[in-house]
Amino acid sequence: MRHSYSENQIKHSVDIGVSNSIVFITFAPMGKISINLKTGSVEKKKNVVVGIDLGTTNSLVAVIDESTGKAKALAGVKDTKVITPSIIHFTENGDFVIGDAAKQALVDNPEMTVYSVKRLLGKSYGDLSEVANHFGYKIIDEDTESLVKIKLGERFFTPIELSAEILKSLKVKAETSLGQEVTKAVITVPAYFNDSQRQATRDAGKLAGLEVLRIVNEPTAASLSYGIGLNKDEEKTVAVYDLGGGTFDISILRIEGGVFEVLATNGDTFLGGDDFDRAIMDYWVKTNETLAHIQPSDQQALRLMAEEAKKTVGKGESFKEDFNSLSLELTQAQFGDLIAPLVNRTLDCCKNAVADCGVSLDEVQEVVMVGGSTRVPQVIDAVKGYFRNSTIDNSLNPDEIVALGAAIEADILAGNRRDVLLLDVTPLSLGIETLGGLMDVIIPRNSRVPFKAGRKYTTSVDGQVNLKISVFQGERDQVSENRKLAEFVLNGIPAMPAGLPKIEIAFMLDADGILKVRAKELRSGVEQTIDVKPQYGLTDEEVESMLMDSLKNAEDDMAYRQLNEAMNESNYMLVNTEKFLNNEDKDISEEQENEVRRFMEALRMSFETKDKDAIQRAQDDLNEYTKPFAESLMDKSVGKALRGKDIG
C-alpha cells in the first residue's frame, strides 16, 4: 500500500508491507525501518562499516550482505549502476554534481569539471608541471613545494576537498541502499601511495563525514576479494598486478595463517588507463594536424573518444568514428604499438618488486589482476609472458575487486569476523605541532604496531638555533583540541637562513605502545631523543569521545587548516617578494615595482577577510604579475653561473 501524508505529518511518501510479525516502513530517501509489531520496538540494524574504492576513473562502495555473508557493491535506490565515475562538476550555483551526471560537462564546460583528481592527491605543482596542461581545468602554480590547488571559476579547491565530494556521493549511495546512516568506512589506496597521499585520502574521508577506520592497500583488498588469506591453513606467495585509471601497483605478498605480509611493492602513481587514452589522442593529433589547436571542450570530447576507442579495440574490434569532419581510426595493432612503452614500464616495476622481495619468480604461485585497464588483451599477454609459471587469476570483475575486498576488511574491523587475527594498532593519531597551531600527523590512528615513521622539517626564521617540538595525540586539525603528550627543545642548530636546516622528526612506536621521538638536524648531526607513553591516562571512553569530537568538527577543522595554510603560504610569498624587490639585479621599472607593492598590499589586506578563497585570489594575482620578473632574474643568475660567477 502506498500512503501519502500531509506535510505536517511527514514530508516523504512511504511503502508499508508486513512480513511475519515485522512491519517494514520504506522512506524514499533512506530505505527501510523495521518495527516489531509484538513489542512495538524498532528493530535497529547493526552498525555498518562500508568499504570504499576511491578510484582515479571510477569509485565504488561495498558492504557485506547480511543474507549471504558475501561482499556486494551498492547501487543506491534509484541508481542501477554500482560504478560512480570519479568526475566532479562545479555548477554556476556553487553546487557539486558527481558521477555520470557530471560526465557531459567534461565537454560542455571542461574548465569547471574535474576528473582524475586522485592523481593530484598529496602532489605539489612541481610533481605535475610536465603534465599540468593535460587537464581541462586549471591547476594553480603558487609554489613548487606547495600542494596543488584547482581553480574553478573564482573559487579555489584542494584535491582533498574535491575527493571528499566523491566520497560524500558514495556515502549517500550507501545510505539510500542500506536504509541507515553510514559513518564509518575503510578506504583503499594504491600500495605505492606515500604518506602525504595516504593522509590526503584520510582527510578527504574525514571531510566527507566518515570516520576512516583504516586506509588499506589495494593489493591486500584485492587478495581478500578473491578469498586469498581467509583460509588459515593456506600458505602462498601472490603477486597483485593492479593497473587502474591513473595508478599502477605491483605487490608481492606472502600469505600464511591469515596474515598478509607485503614482501615488496613497486609501482607508479602516474601510470594507468588515462595514459593509454593520452597515447591514442597524441597519435590522432600527430596524424591530423588540425587537431593540434582545438578548443578545450573539443579536447575533452577527443579524450572521451580515445577512451571509447580503447574499449572497442580491447574487445577485438577496430575503431572508426567521425570527429569534427575528420575520420579517426584505430586498429588493435596500432593500439598495441602505442601502449607498448607504457606496458613495459609496468613490467619494469614487476622486475624491481621481484628483485626486492627475496623470492624467485618461480615461487610466485598466483597473479591477481586488478583494475579496469587489465581488461586490455596486450596487458594480459604481457603479464602472462613475465609471470610464466604462475596462475593468472582474472575471473572477478576487475572494477569491483578492490571495493569488495575493502568491504571484507571493513567487516573484520566491525568485529563481525572472529576467524581473522587483527594485529594491535594505535587508537589515535600521533603528531607534532606545526606553524599556525596545526597538527601534523606522523603516525595515523589504526597504524599497526610496531611502527616507525618520520618527516623532514625546516626553520621559519633566519638564524634560528633552537626548535621547540610539541608532541600531540588526537584527530583534530588544531593541536589545542588534541592531547599534549610531551614537549622538548632541539638545541644547537647551526645558524642558517630560514628553510636551509634539514630537521628530521622520527616517531618509533613499539609493541607496548611506547613512543620514542627523535629530532635530528641532518646537516650538523645535532639530535635529541625522548620516550613518551602515548596511551597513558586515556580510557576507551576518552578515545571514543575524541574520535566523535573530530567528526562533529571536521568541517570547521578543515576550514581552519585551509585558512592557516593559505595565510602561511601568502606570508612566505610576501617575504620572498620583498627579497626580490631589495635585490639589486631585479631589473624592473619604478612603475612595475609600485605595481608589485600594490599587489602585495592587496594580499596583506585579504588576511582581514578570513576568507581562504579571497586570500588565494590575491596570492594568485601577485604570483601571475611577478612570475615574468622572477623568471628573468633566474635566467640572469644562470647566465652568471655559466660564466663562472656565483649566483647571488
ABEGO torsion letter per residue (X at the ends): XBBBBBAAABABBBBBBBBEABBBBBBAAAEBBBBBAAAGBBBBBBBBBBBBBBBAABBBBBBBBAAAGBBBBBAEAABABABBBBBBBBBAAGBBBBEAAAAAAAAABAAABBBGAAAABGBBAAAAAAAAAABABBBBBABAABBBBBBBEABBBBAAAAAAAAAAAAAAAAAAAAGBBBABBBBBBBAABBAAAAAAAAAAAAAAGBBBABBBBAAAAAAAAAGBGABAABBBBBBBBBBBAABBBBBBBBBBGGBBBBABBBEBABBBAAAAAAAAAAAAAAABAAAAABBAAAAAAAAAAAAAAAAAAAAGBBBBBBBGGBBBBBBAAAAAAAAAAAAAAAAAAAAAAAAAAGBBAAABABBBBBEAAAABAAAAAAAAAABAABBBBAABBAAAAAAAAAAAAAAAAAGABAABBBBBBBABBBBBBBBGGBBBBABBBGBBOBBBBBBBBBBABBGBABBBBBBBBEABABAAABBBABBBBBBGBBBBBBGABBBBBBBBBBAAGBBBBBBBBAAAGBBBBBBBBAABGBBAAAAAAAAAAAAAAAAAAAAAAAAAAAAAAAAAAAAAAAAAAABAAAGBBAAAAAAAAAAAAAAAAAAAAGBAAAAAAAAAAAAAAAAAAAAAAAAAAAAAAAAGBBBX
